[in-house]
Amino acid sequence: MSDLTPFDFSGSQPVSAFRPWFASALEEVVGVDTTRCATSEAYADGFSAGRLAAELESAAERRELEKLVAASACFQPETSDGLAKMIAIAVEEIVRTTVGEAAIDRDVLIARIERAAKIIGESENNRVLFLHPDDFRLLAQAKLPLPVEKDPNLLRGSIRIEHPSGSVEDGIATLLHALREQLGVEGFGK
């Protein structure tokens, strides 16, 4: 009573190799390759594995960079106070070395003396000019407006005029004092 005819399965293939009879016609009409599904899955798996590898590598590089940044903390700039002291030391050393090696210009020294004497004025009596002993010898024949005495504590090229109301100084020591004052390290390196 049934219209069904028995089917012989003896020549059938395993399911994994199953390919419907219309697959080739479908590929031609629609342009879909049925093997692409497996390729897409493999691509997605490879992409995920590559992304994971890149993230791990990036995390390792980030840790190394953090180590470098931490190690470079010693290269941070000094506070301005420390930097000012370093500049003051360097400049003072250069000036003191240069003054010791350079010849003092006689005309510049005389001009410095005349300028300082004008600041005090002629009305002050008992004015005395102090010079470094080497500068004293350099100016031995010069006509100076004041009596001169030697002061070995003065730097070469520096002068000091003392009078009853105070004193006037000019020269390298005065410039170094002004530099220390500008750098905020007064009293340093005297």
C-alpha positions in Angstrom: 0.0 0.0 0.0 2.8 2.3 0.1 4.3 4.0 -2.9 7.7 3.9 -1.4 10.3 1.8 -3.1 13.1 0.5 -1.0 16.4 2.2 -1.5 19.7 0.5 -1.5 22.3 2.3 0.7 25.2 0.0 -0.1 27.0 2.3 -2.5 26.5 5.6 -0.5 29.4 7.8 0.6 30.1 9.1 4.2 28.3 12.3 5.3 31.5 14.3 5.5 32.1 14.0 1.8 28.4 14.7 1.0 27.9 17.1 -1.8 24.4 17.7 -3.0 23.8 17.0 -6.7 22.8 20.7 -7.2 26.0 22.2 -5.6 27.8 22.7 -9.0 24.7 24.3 -10.5 24.3 26.6 -7.5 28.0 27.7 -7.7 27.6 28.5 -11.4 24.4 30.5 -10.9 25.1 32.3 -7.6 28.9 32.3 -7.7 29.3 30.8 -4.2 32.0 28.4 -3.7 30.9 25.9 -1.1 34.5 25.3 0.0 34.8 29.0 0.9 32.9 28.5 4.1 35.8 26.3 5.4 38.3 28.9 4.1 36.5 31.7 5.9 36.5 29.8 9.2 40.3 29.1 8.8 40.8 32.8 8.0 38.9 33.9 11.1 40.8 31.5 13.2 44.1 32.8 11.8 43.1 36.4 12.3 42.2 35.8 15.9 45.5 34.0 16.5 47.4 36.9 14.8 45.6 39.5 16.8 46.3 37.7 20.1 50.0 37.5 19.1 50.1 41.2 18.3 48.4 42.1 21.6 50.9 40.0 23.6 53.8 41.6 21.7 52.4 45.1 22.2 52.0 44.4 26.0 55.6 43.2 26.2 56.9 46.3 24.3 54.8 48.5 26.7 56.4 46.9 29.7 59.8 47.5 28.3 59.0 51.2 27.5 57.7 51.7 31.1 61.1 50.3 32.3 62.9 52.7 30.1 60.8 55.7 31.3 61.4 54.7 34.9 65.2 54.4 34.3 65.3 57.8 32.6 64.1 59.5 35.7 67.7 60.4 36.5 67.7 62.5 33.3 65.0 64.9 34.6 66.1 68.5 34.7 67.6 69.9 37.8 65.6 72.3 39.9 66.4 75.9 38.9 68.3 76.4 42.2 70.6 73.5 41.5 71.1 74.6 37.9 71.9 78.2 39.0 74.6 76.9 41.4 76.1 74.8 38.6 76.1 77.8 36.2 77.6 80.0 38.9 80.4 77.5 39.6 81.2 77.1 35.9 81.2 80.8 35.1 83.2 81.8 38.2 85.8 79.1 37.4 86.1 80.3 33.8 86.4 83.9 34.9 88.9 83.3 37.6 91.0 81.1 35.2 90.7 83.7 32.4 91.6 86.6 34.7 94.7 84.6 35.8 95.8 84.0 32.2 94.7 87.1 30.4 96.6 90.3 30.3 95.0 93.2 32.0 94.5 96.1 29.6 96.1 99.2 31.1 93.8 101.7 29.4 90.7 99.8 30.5 91.9 99.8 34.1 92.6 103.5 34.0 89.1 104.2 32.6 87.6 102.0 35.3 89.5 104.0 38.0 88.4 107.4 36.5 84.8 106.3 36.3 84.8 105.1 39.9 86.5 108.3 41.1 83.8 110.4 39.3 81.1 108.4 41.1 82.5 109.5 44.5 83.3 113.0 43.4 86.1 115.2 44.3 84.4 116.6 47.4 85.3 113.5 49.4 88.7 113.8 51.1 90.7 110.8 52.3 90.0 108.7 49.2 92.2 105.8 48.6 92.4 103.6 45.5 93.2 99.8 46.1 94.6 97.6 43.3 95.9 94.1 43.0 99.7 94.2 43.4 100.3 93.2 39.7 97.9 96.0 38.6 99.8 98.4 40.9 103.0 97.6 39.0 101.2 97.9 35.7 100.0 101.4 36.6 103.1 102.6 38.4 103.9 105.3 35.8 100.2 106.3 35.3 98.9 109.6 36.6 96.0 108.6 38.8 93.5 110.9 40.5 94.0 109.2 43.9 96.6 107.8 46.2 97.1 104.1 45.5 97.6 101.1 47.8 98.0 97.4 47.1 95.3 94.8 48.1 96.3 91.2 47.3 92.7 90.1 47.9 91.4 91.9 44.8 91.2 90.0 41.6 93.4 91.3 38.8 91.6 94.1 36.9 89.4 95.0 39.9 89.5 98.2 41.8 88.2 99.6 45.1 88.0 103.2 46.2 87.5 103.7 49.9 86.4 107.0 51.4 84.9 108.1 54.8 81.3 107.5 53.5 81.9 104.0 52.1 83.5 102.5 49.1 83.0 101.9 45.4 84.2 98.7 43.6 84.4 97.8 40.0 85.8 94.8 38.1 85.6 91.0 37.9 84.6 90.5 41.6 81.7 93.0 41.2 80.5 91.2 38.1 80.7 87.8 39.7 78.8 89.1 42.7 76.1 90.5 40.4 75.9 87.2 38.5 75.5 85.2 41.8 72.8 87.7 42.8 70.9 87.3 39.5 71.2 83.5 39.8 69.9 83.6 43.3 73.0 82.0 44.8 74.3 85.0 46.8 77.2 84.1 49.0 78.1 81.0 46.9 81.6 80.6 45.6 83.2 83.6 47.3 
